[in-house]
């Protein structure tokens, strides 16, 4: 049976790596469907993403052979493309990002399965139920941040998933939460930070006469809204926009950027290093 795999490599750079890896694929009678590589010369790091296919690929054998020809300490991942990624979404009350992902899920644009939506309010439960996806409410009322996140972690322990998406989830995750799912949590926020901070950044931006509205999708780290960036987008506005018009425009950018970022991650196109990303 012909199977397709993604081979993801991050290692120290040295001369001839692309040739060595490609020759190995050929020697193992693997067909290269696509291939991308990048060298960060400043840090002497090599990145490569290949899609290969062949009959009865032995993953352990391929990994062992790659280890033997790559520099010491190389990070190698071999992903079976027939296995769909599983995603959990965390929400509060805003629907725009969640709704966009749900529609793309219905159209199978993401090539992944949304296995559950978790909210600290139940206001989006009816919407999610229309897509036949489980919704769990874990209220934060009368709980501190650690207590509430602990309850979410308990729920997540019962789920088999690959990524957590914060679809305008308006609560800060404590370090104890982030450390358990490092490089697996994707967040979206407006790009006014750090200039306009607070409950109504669009009103502040309006008062300053801002002409560009943007959004940033990134991995969550302990540094609030400062994790490795996956995707960004902007839209231009003018003097005719009131702050509510700006807010609507910002929501449009946010949902598109988050869905693009999620698709990039699901397709294994994102490499993380030094709080940065390489995107193939």
C-alpha positions as CSV (number, residue, x, y, z in Angstrom):
1,X,0.0,0.0,0.0
2,X,1.4,3.4,-1.0
3,X,1.6,5.8,2.0
4,X,2.6,9.4,2.2
5,X,4.7,10.8,5.1
6,X,6.0,14.2,6.0
7,X,9.6,14.2,7.1
8,X,10.4,17.2,9.3
9,X,14.1,17.9,10.1
10,X,15.8,20.5,12.3
11,X,19.5,20.2,12.8
12,X,22.9,21.9,12.8
13,X,23.8,22.9,9.3
14,X,26.6,21.3,7.4
15,X,27.5,20.9,3.7
16,X,25.6,18.4,1.6
17,X,22.6,17.7,3.8
18,X,20.0,18.1,1.1
19,X,21.9,15.7,-1.2
20,X,22.4,13.2,1.6
21,X,18.7,13.2,2.6
22,X,17.4,13.1,-1.0
23,X,19.8,10.2,-1.8
24,X,18.5,8.3,1.3
25,X,14.9,8.8,0.1
26,X,15.9,7.5,-3.4
27,X,17.8,4.5,-1.9
28,X,14.8,3.6,0.1
29,X,12.6,3.8,-3.1
30,X,10.6,6.7,-1.7
31,X,9.1,9.2,-4.1
32,X,9.7,12.9,-3.2
33,X,6.4,14.7,-3.6
34,X,7.5,18.1,-2.3
35,X,10.6,19.4,-0.6
36,X,11.4,22.7,1.1
37,X,14.5,23.7,3.0
38,X,16.0,26.7,4.8
39,X,19.3,27.6,6.5
40,X,19.4,30.2,9.3
41,X,23.0,31.3,8.7
42,X,23.1,33.4,11.8
43,X,22.6,30.3,14.0
44,X,23.9,27.7,11.5
45,X,20.5,25.8,11.7
46,X,19.1,23.6,8.9
47,X,15.4,23.1,8.4
48,X,13.7,20.7,5.9
49,X,10.2,19.6,5.2
50,X,9.7,16.8,2.7
51,X,6.6,14.8,1.6
52,X,7.6,11.3,0.5
53,X,5.6,8.3,-0.6
54,X,6.3,4.6,-1.0
55,X,5.1,1.1,-0.3
56,X,5.2,0.0,3.4
57,X,7.5,2.7,4.7
58,X,9.2,1.5,7.9
59,X,9.3,4.6,10.0
60,X,11.9,3.4,12.5
61,X,14.2,2.3,9.8
62,X,13.9,5.7,8.0
63,X,14.5,7.5,11.3
64,X,17.5,5.4,12.1
65,X,19.0,6.1,8.7
66,X,18.4,9.8,9.0
67,X,20.0,9.9,12.5
68,X,23.1,8.2,11.0
69,X,23.6,10.8,8.4
70,X,22.5,14.0,10.2
71,X,24.6,16.0,12.7
72,X,24.3,15.0,16.3
73,X,21.2,16.3,18.1
74,X,19.0,16.5,15.0
75,X,15.3,16.8,15.6
76,X,13.4,14.4,13.3
77,X,9.7,13.9,13.0
78,X,8.0,11.5,10.6
79,X,4.2,12.2,10.2
80,X,1.7,9.9,8.6
81,X,-0.5,12.2,6.5
82,X,-3.4,9.8,6.6
83,X,-3.7,10.4,10.4
84,X,-5.9,13.5,10.9
85,X,-4.9,16.0,13.6
86,X,-7.3,16.4,16.5
87,X,-8.1,19.9,17.8
88,X,-9.7,21.3,21.0
89,X,-11.0,24.9,20.9
90,X,-11.3,27.2,24.0
91,X,-13.8,30.0,23.8
92,X,-15.4,32.7,25.9
93,X,-18.3,34.7,24.3
94,X,-17.1,36.0,20.9
95,X,-18.2,33.9,17.9
96,X,-16.3,35.2,14.9
97,X,-13.1,33.1,15.2
98,X,-14.9,30.0,16.3
99,X,-17.6,30.3,13.6
100,X,-15.0,30.6,10.9
101,X,-13.1,27.5,12.1
102,X,-16.4,25.5,12.3
103,X,-17.4,26.4,8.8
104,X,-13.9,25.4,7.5
105,X,-14.3,22.2,9.5
106,X,-17.6,21.4,7.8
107,X,-16.0,22.0,4.4
108,X,-13.0,19.9,5.5
109,X,-10.6,22.7,4.5
110,X,-8.4,22.1,7.6
111,X,-8.1,18.3,7.2
112,X,-8.4,17.9,10.9
113,X,-11.1,17.0,13.5
114,X,-12.5,19.4,16.1
115,X,-13.2,17.0,18.9
116,X,-14.5,19.4,21.5
117,X,-15.1,23.1,22.3
118,X,-14.6,24.2,25.9
119,X,-16.0,27.5,27.2
120,X,-16.0,29.4,30.4
121,X,-19.5,30.5,29.5
122,X,-22.2,28.5,27.8
123,X,-23.3,31.2,25.4
124,X,-21.8,29.5,22.3
125,X,-23.0,26.0,23.1
126,X,-26.1,26.2,20.8
127,X,-23.9,27.3,17.9
128,X,-21.4,24.5,18.4
129,X,-24.2,21.9,18.8
130,X,-25.4,22.7,15.3
131,X,-22.1,21.3,14.1
132,X,-22.5,18.1,16.1
133,X,-19.4,18.9,18.1
134,X,-19.4,18.4,21.9
135,X,-19.4,21.5,24.1
136,X,-18.2,21.6,27.7
137,X,-18.8,24.5,30.0
138,X,-16.2,25.0,32.7
139,X,-17.2,28.2,34.6
140,X,-14.5,30.4,36.1
141,X,-16.9,32.0,38.6
142,X,-15.7,32.0,42.2
143,X,-12.4,30.4,41.1
144,X,-9.0,31.9,40.8
145,X,-6.9,31.5,37.6
146,X,-5.1,28.4,38.8
147,X,-8.2,26.7,40.0
148,X,-10.1,27.3,36.8
149,X,-7.2,26.2,34.6
150,X,-6.8,23.1,36.7
151,X,-10.4,22.1,35.9
152,X,-9.7,22.6,32.2
153,X,-6.6,20.5,32.4
154,X,-8.6,17.7,34.0
155,X,-11.0,17.8,31.1
156,X,-8.1,17.8,28.6
157,X,-6.6,14.8,30.2
158,X,-9.7,12.8,29.0
159,X,-9.2,13.9,25.4
160,X,-6.8,12.7,22.8
161,X,-5.7,15.8,20.9
162,X,-2.8,17.5,19.1
163,X,-3.5,21.2,19.4
164,X,-5.5,23.7,21.5
165,X,-6.9,26.8,19.8
166,X,-7.8,29.9,21.8
167,X,-10.6,31.3,19.6
168,X,-10.8,34.6,21.5
169,X,-10.5,32.9,24.8
170,X,-10.3,35.9,27.1
171,X,-8.5,34.4,30.0
172,X,-4.8,34.2,30.7
173,X,-3.4,30.7,31.0
174,X,-1.0,30.2,33.9
175,X,2.5,28.8,33.4
176,X,1.4,25.5,34.9
177,X,-1.1,25.1,32.0
178,X,1.3,26.3,29.3
179,X,4.1,24.0,30.4
180,X,2.0,20.9,30.0
181,X,1.1,21.8,26.4
182,X,4.1,23.7,25.2
183,X,4.1,24.5,21.4
184,X,0.6,23.1,21.2
185,X,-1.5,26.2,22.1
186,X,-2.4,28.7,19.4
187,X,-3.8,32.1,20.2
188,X,-5.1,35.1,18.2
189,X,-5.1,38.8,19.2
190,X,-5.3,42.2,17.6
191,X,-2.0,43.7,16.7
192,X,-2.4,47.0,18.5
193,X,-0.2,45.6,21.3
194,X,1.7,47.0,23.1
195,X,0.4,50.5,22.0
196,X,-3.2,50.1,23.0
197,X,-3.8,47.9,26.0
198,X,-7.1,47.4,27.9
199,X,-10.7,46.6,27.5
200,X,-11.4,48.7,24.4
201,X,-8.2,49.0,22.2
202,X,-10.3,49.9,19.1
203,X,-11.6,53.0,20.9
204,X,-8.0,54.0,21.7
205,X,-6.9,53.3,18.2
206,X,-9.8,55.4,16.8
207,X,-8.8,58.3,19.1
208,X,-5.3,58.1,17.6
209,X,-6.4,58.0,14.0
210,X,-5.0,54.5,13.3
211,X,-5.1,53.6,9.5
212,X,-4.1,49.9,9.7
213,X,-5.8,47.2,11.7
214,X,-4.0,43.9,12.2
215,X,-4.1,40.5,13.9
216,X,-1.4,38.1,15.0
217,X,-1.7,34.3,15.6
218,X,1.1,32.8,17.7
219,X,2.0,29.9,20.0
220,X,1.3,30.6,23.6
221,X,4.3,30.9,26.0
222,X,4.6,32.2,29.6
223,X,5.3,35.7,28.1
224,X,1.8,37.1,27.5
225,X,1.1,37.5,23.7
226,X,4.8,37.2,22.9
227,X,5.1,33.6,21.7
228,X,6.5,32.6,18.3
229,X,4.4,34.1,15.5
230,X,2.7,31.8,13.0
231,X,0.6,34.2,10.9
232,X,-0.3,37.9,10.7
233,X,-2.6,40.0,8.6
234,X,-3.7,43.6,8.2
235,X,-6.5,45.6,6.6
236,X,-6.5,49.3,5.8
237,X,-9.1,51.8,7.1
238,X,-9.7,55.5,6.8
239,X,-11.2,58.5,8.5
240,X,-14.8,57.3,7.8
241,X,-14.5,54.4,10.2
242,X,-15.9,54.8,13.7
243,X,-14.4,52.6,16.4
244,X,-17.2,50.0,16.0
245,X,-16.5,49.8,12.3
246,X,-12.8,49.3,13.2
247,X,-13.8,46.5,15.6
248,X,-15.8,44.7,12.9
249,X,-12.9,45.1,10.5
250,X,-10.5,43.7,13.1
251,X,-12.7,40.7,13.8
252,X,-12.6,39.9,10.0
253,X,-8.8,39.9,10.1
254,X,-8.6,37.9,13.3
255,X,-10.7,35.0,12.0
256,X,-8.9,34.8,8.7
257,X,-5.5,34.9,10.4
258,X,-6.4,32.3,13.0
259,X,-7.7,29.8,10.4
260,X,-4.6,30.3,8.2
261,X,-2.4,29.7,11.2
262,X,-4.2,26.6,12.2
263,X,-4.0,25.2,8.7
264,X,-0.2,25.8,8.6
265,X,0.2,24.0,11.9
266,X,-2.0,21.1,10.9
267,X,0.0,20.6,7.7
268,X,3.3,20.5,9.7
269,X,4.6,23.7,8.0
270,X,5.7,25.4,11.2
271,X,9.1,25.0,12.8
272,X,9.7,26.7,16.2
273,X,13.1,27.9,17.4
274,X,14.4,30.8,19.5
275,X,10.9,32.2,19.9
276,X,10.7,32.4,16.1
277,X,9.2,30.3,13.4
278,X,10.2,29.0,10.0
279,X,7.1,28.5,7.8
280,X,7.2,26.3,4.7
